[in-house]
Amino acid sequence: MSRIATSGLIDRSRPLSFTFDGKSFSGFEGDTLASALVANDVRLVGRSFKYHRPRGILTAGSEEPNALVTLRTGAHAEPNTRATTISLFDGLEAVSQNRWPNLAFDLLAVNQLASPLFVAGFYYKTFMWPAKFWEKIYEPLIRRASGLGNLSMLPDPDQYDRQHGFCDLLVIGGGAAGLAAVLTAGRAGLRVILVDEDARIGGRLLSERHQINGIAAMQWAEATAAELATLPNVRILNRTTMFGIYDGREYCAVERLTDHLAHAPAGQPRQRLWKIVAKRAILATGAIERPLVFGGNDRPGVMTASAVSTYVNRFAALPGKRAVIFTTSDSGWQTATDLLEAGAEVAAIVDPRDSHPPAEALRQRGVEILMGATVTDVIGAPVREAMVRLADGSARSIATDLVAMAGGWNPAIGLGSNLGARPVWSDAIQSFLLDDTPPGLAPAGAAAGQFSLGKALADGVRQAERAIDALGGKASTADPLRTSDDSDDSKPLWHVPGIRGKAFVDFQNDVTDSDIALAAREGFTSIEHLKRYTTLGMATDQGKTSQLNGHALLAAATGKSIAEAGTILSRAPYHPVSIGVLAGHHRDEHFRPERRTASHNWAIEQGATFVDAGMWKRAQWFARPSERDWLETVNREVTMTRNGVGICDVSTLGKIDVQGPDAATLLDRLYINMFSTLAVGKARYGVMLREDGFVMDDGTTTRFAEDSFFVTTTTVNAARVMQHIDYARQILWPDLDVQATSVTEQWATYAVAGLRSRELLQQAFPELDLSNEALPYMGAAKFAWKGSEARISRLSFSGELAYEVSMPATHGDALIRHLFEAGRPFDVIPYGTEALGVMRIEKGHPAGNELSGQTTAADLGMGRMMSKKKDFIGRIMAQRPGLIDPARPSLVGLKPIERTLKIRAGAHLLSPGAKQIAANDEGYVTSAAWSPTLGHSIALALLANGPERHGQRIIVHDPVRGGDVEAEICNPVFFDPEGARVRG
């Protein structure tokens, strides 16, 4: 164990057990998986993507490129999880990735021998010959080798939530600058949201041994967090990662609610997606320490110096016993002190600079100071030796098990470029900074290049005061925060020359210094080209530790300055995000909310089988125990309805209330036929076209007053038609005084059809006059039932004498029960959508299968409905030559010559004797059913020159299901073509 006996922010009274690659270890509450592995002397945690080189933990934060593991097992398994961000919990199971058969002995490490082939852009240059090898050999091998972790391929069992937040000030990052900003704004009364990805607020203050106002920085952070928790206007979201900035000052973050628990409590979501709208925002995301590019810099035991300090000071875990510090910044020297205080040996500090911070105290503690020197190579995996080139050019070897590298700091500004603002180069800090930021956003602290603790705190206060002033508030006066000395001097070293081993720039994608040089030689000198050619920065970390080093190497190779070479933009999500949390509740049966009609429970009582119709659950049929199959049930429902009376719930049809002085004008422009001439108390069937002249939808519209129309649509197109109406009245004709609102859910509607439908309704509503004179075909009326408004329309989709009765949906269950109670003497039956479909095919009514988006009104036999007295949407486009060609497939009926044979929907139509090829295809069957009324199969079809071919024969060709059928072409209206029954 390398656990330091005292210090740290772990809770030693709460030990935790966990496994890594099946081996058991222990840690404490407050550990991350990475810190617990460090404390247990686990140095090897993964294998690299391309070469399968052994890799150890590089950092201590979300920028980690190496320590990617699969967390948990089974359906809960989550690959590519950064060990540095996983809060340790009891029973945690983690498995390393990208190795076979095991981590210590990975056969695919043989790729290192073929490294000369795997240079930048190798996939563009290889696998070209022979061509036939690509599909059978090359592609399968590449696909098998690609990626790191593996998905479980099981449905995600976790739940996810989403929430919206609104605030005056959003602070992203809970480090020194972020806490100072929140404290200032919170005391001033602003509504503040603080978002921080860590489990504990404090950022760098938890990892360094500084003082603020005379107390330890850790204690100051804890006291500040406690004060913020008492402010009702401040909300702290820890374990929350901001991953994107979007238009409209909208910020998106993921809060990890139960990822730190072994098992989420029942009903508790795993993660929550936050959409935060903020008037002002402060980007206090800190800075990321740059690795140095030297030979073997990817080996286990090589870490950033800031990570070493974090493991030592925060987690009381010692990454090594004898360390070499390779630093170009003053912060690296502080790491040496941290290691010494923890009881480790610091063999040497290697600093390429000429001058250095005061070092006498370190020398007195036995630390060798090597100025003007560089580490050229590291030997061993894990590290056992560092090769150093001294200032005089000589070389020496230093035994070590830890190399801590500190190459300077890059402001963590990726989020700030999500909306396209490209960072600019700063000579002062030798890194990129945000110049043009998204509206309302200001960087602060290290994210603004203020690396020292004192400067970061002051900048956080300053940016908060600016936000307070911009929002009309007044900041309270407070004394400046006093801090211990914190030098931030550094001098960049982009590449160590004269190295022997591979020097890595992008650790996750195995991009080396030689790859950058090769890309430059081959002409990929644009930053964006370099990225795609070498895959620099294209891994899950988006190059947080590698981009600037890579760009600096490209600049050197092309003779440009880094400012001239430029940098890339960060894309959202800035950090990896689970697809599940983006979907939230909207998956499986919740992808589209299930809608149930008012009669749903009643239908269950009647033994209904349900089918999805759009987002609705509709009764498909009502089987009786004695019936052998669904067809027997449907035949009974059709027969009993036609010979007696049946009731069908048609509440799912779209319903839109259109009202206003110009309501009739709007409907005239939407439909092909006239509605301004419709009398009050009457209904009319209408057809609506798209702009391109094809049929969009059909339905009936009832006029209840001069300025009030009740429009119905098909179930599937209800939302689309509502959208179409809103577009027409708001965009096309905003001058019309008309309003429209969807009322589909507000009304329960039941079709009462059959010879005895009038008798049943007269029994149910004795006060109504349902005679032909009082309520003729296509007539409508309002009445009252049980104190509520009700409506009745004489409409028929079945070809029978039929009515539609509507009540507010809250009365729908009572209405269906009342209707069946009144219908007992008439042997009333319920019928479902299948029987409804059979009856509409018998009557020749076009429906969903015919309204396919590829048919015109003329194709469906409704060309004469198209008014010549007015304009309407789609009129001009419907007159295109191709759409008025008489040879276009048009609606016809089909009857099998051999009555016992079945016609199937989807079958193709061929002339008798024609060769069965696509060129001879003359149409297809749109809808088919067995007609119990006629005693044989019938079908509706779209056939070329259809209306002219009644009486002819056609071959119904079904190559998939087999069994061609010879059929007679006939009128699509099979039942009661005179329409006597609907008017009876």
Phi, psi and omega in degrees: 000145175240043179270126178289138190295324182231179177073182180088168182251023176271155179259100186288349177278354182234079179290149181229143176252148178206168177234146173229119185054038175084353181263138185275140177220175177226154177210198181226159172303131184104345175286156159262168176301320181296315181293324177293323176294319177300315181295335179263014176063029175273110184262322182269120184236349182191179176234147184287162189296310190263312185265351183057038176285148178295137182228145176243185180287131182258318187233189177233012185227196184286355177275001186303123179261343189260310191278068177258126184230165171264121183261138180067182185226171176062217182295338180275356184300135180231103181285165174058037176269132183283121182298336182285347182246001183270116174291129181292138174222159184293128180090006180301136176239123179230145182228137177289167189233168169058043177213153176201131004277341179211175186293318183288326181234094183253111182298331181287358173295350174300340177303334180296329178290335181260018184303329177298339178275335187264041180281179180305132177072017184300330183288344175274342190252341183248182179060024181270337187218144348287151187301323185290346179285339188302305187289324187266335185237301188297305184300314178301321179294318181295317180295323180292325183275344186285160177080175179244280178278170181243140175287153179287339183066017177251155177301140180290117183276354185277160177252152181226154184231167174216152181207151177254143177231145180227136184206165173283318184224128173252127177248122182258106181114128184251034175275206185300305182296318181297315179295319178298320180292314181295319180298316180295312182290323180295318178294334179276357176093003178291149170283115188238138170241126175254125179246125178219138185282343184278160176287340184229135180285140177148331179059229184295339181296336179278348188247350185238157184257066178251173178235147175229124181054036173085001177237162180301140182302325178300317181292321178298318178298319180294318180293321179295316178299322179294319178294318180298326180294338180272349182273118183292342182268004182243130176242128180253123177246091174272175190051034185232123184254121174282125184240354181194147174242132187231174180301159177074023181055041178256133182238137182243137182217160176240123176262125181269100188280317185230012179297338181270007179249149178295318179221129179290137175303151182304130178081355181272127179291153179284314182221159179231132175271123177256132168245111187247127175253120185234138176292320177223155179216147176240126179268098182244052186273003175077207182220159181247130181287135181279132168291164174255147185260102178214170185298129178073021183289358179259000188288150174303129184108352173259122183226161168288148183296323180296326177294319178300314179298322179296313181295324181286308189279321183271317188254359180053042179237131185259114183289344180194162181264330182224114190246151167244127178260117177251107189222146172243010182224160181293334182297331177296327179293327178294326177297322177300317178296318180300317180294318179297318179296333181274358177095006178274164176262133174254107184292319183196152167251119180255113185229119182291347183287165179276323181247164185209165176297168176306126188239005186297320181297323179290321179297320181295339179264013173090014180271127177278130181255118181242094179274151181071012183251164178221151169274124183262323182211154175239136183248142174099151175216091009289168184301137174227349185203140175242130178266126186240133172261120184280172183299330181274004178094350179283163182241151175210161180249139179235124178290132183198154172243008179208126172244116179258117184250138181225102184257015184104185189232140174248121176306135180277082189247014183305318180301325184292345180256009181299332181261012171106000179281116183277129179298156180243153183281141176239117177292332184296319182250000180054050177197181180263147178230160175281130175252304177258114185254162173303153183306130176084358184257137176226130175284153180214154177068218182300331177294341177255012179087008178265089192276331182286155184298315181298315180295321180296315179298314181296322180291323176298316177297316183298315181291326176294318179297323177295319178295318179300314180297318181294332182265008175083014180264184179224123181282141176283147180281140179211150178292145177300147180284132180262137182229161173288165182299140181209090181287138181240024181288142178203162176219120187291145170230104189280337183198136177270119182283162173071032182268159181254316183278175178292134179248119188263138176260306176255109186289324186284325180257011176057043177267124184255172177299324180291331176296320178296315180297318180296317179300319179295319179295328182270008171095004179270071188261356172277143180303316181292323177293318178302316182302313185283329182285321183260346188068022175299122176078012182258010179272187184294340180271358182052031173070031183298327179261354191240336190303308187295319177301317179296319181290325177294320178294322177295318179300317180295321182290336182255003178073024180251165169279163179296324178299321179288323179292323177082189180215175183264173174262147174275142179249145173285141002280136181293329173239152179302140182231138177294134176299327182299320182288332176290323179285327180064228180284346190276072178207165182051230182288348179264000179301316169237123183304132179287126178255137179239140179284167181297335182266011187300311181295321177298319180295323176299318179299330181272004177081029183292146167258130188257155177224149176282126176233101190064235177261005184264152167263120180239148177290122181275319174197167180238092185284147173257152185305328185280351186276137188282323182208176184295327182295320177297321178296314182294319179299319178297315182298319179295311184296314182291329176291314182293325183266349181220255178202139177224159181232134180231135176281115179245027182296338185284346175302139180297142179228127183228125176272121179243118184223153177134162181303330182256020181299315181296321179297316180298315182294325176299326181277339181272325186254157182284338181249171187278139172237346178291338179269358181290131181283152175297136182085014179234155176241157180214139175283138181222157178235134182247135179254156168280174178300330184275004175094356179271155182293132178261315183194167174220169180163178179258149176233130181248137178257116180260346176201172182301327183244021184223120180235145178243107186262134173246150181228173172292157182300313186291327186263010185303310181292321181295319179292320177300318178298319180296317179295316179297320178298317182296316185277335181265328185252310184285315184227067181293346180284344180287136178269087184206143177236152179218140178215143178283131179233025182305314182284345186276343185237135170260129185230134180234130175273124176250110190233151176127170183302330185254017182296321179297319180296318180298313183292326177295325176291321182287322183230077187297339181283348182276142171262109184253020179293163179301327181287319183281322181224082181286175176303133183070019174268162181212152180206159174253148174207174181248140176217123182053041175080003180240154178291137175230160181226146176224133179230142179264087182233152181218127173255350185260349185087003179256166166304121188208155179224155170240123181250129183236142175221157170308142188302333179294340179256006186297318180296316179297322182293315182295323178291323179294317181297320181286330175294318179291335184270358180308313181297344184253011181054045180297145177231153169275145172228151186257191185294331182292314177294322177300319178295321178298315182292326179289327175292319177301326181270354177076026179278124172295143178218208187308317182294328179274331178272064189274357186088358179239010181245147176259170177300321180295323178302327184265010178080020183244019182300327182288345177286341185289112185293140175259003184260356184210167174262155177203160181300128178092355186297312184293313183293334178290346180265008178299145184307320182293336182268346177249009177297122181298343180277358178299147175302127182233164187288129176220168171257157178226136174231132181292139177297315173270105192299341182278348182275153181257142171257135183249141176296143180095347180291152180268160182245126180231146174293146179305132179087349181288145177294142186277074178228161184299327182297336181263005181292127182248001180156192182206161179276125181269319182217142180215151180198159168275125181263108176291339179289319182263341178083019177203172180289144175224164181204154168254143183213159171254117188230137178302133182054034187307305185301335182275356189246015178301134181095342178280171179251153182217152176263122176271103188262121184236081187292336182280309184267350176078164175086079176292146181232133174273132185227158175263135176276131185214179175300136180292345178270102183275331190240129176048060182298338179281344180076023183292323187290322181292337181260005185289000000 
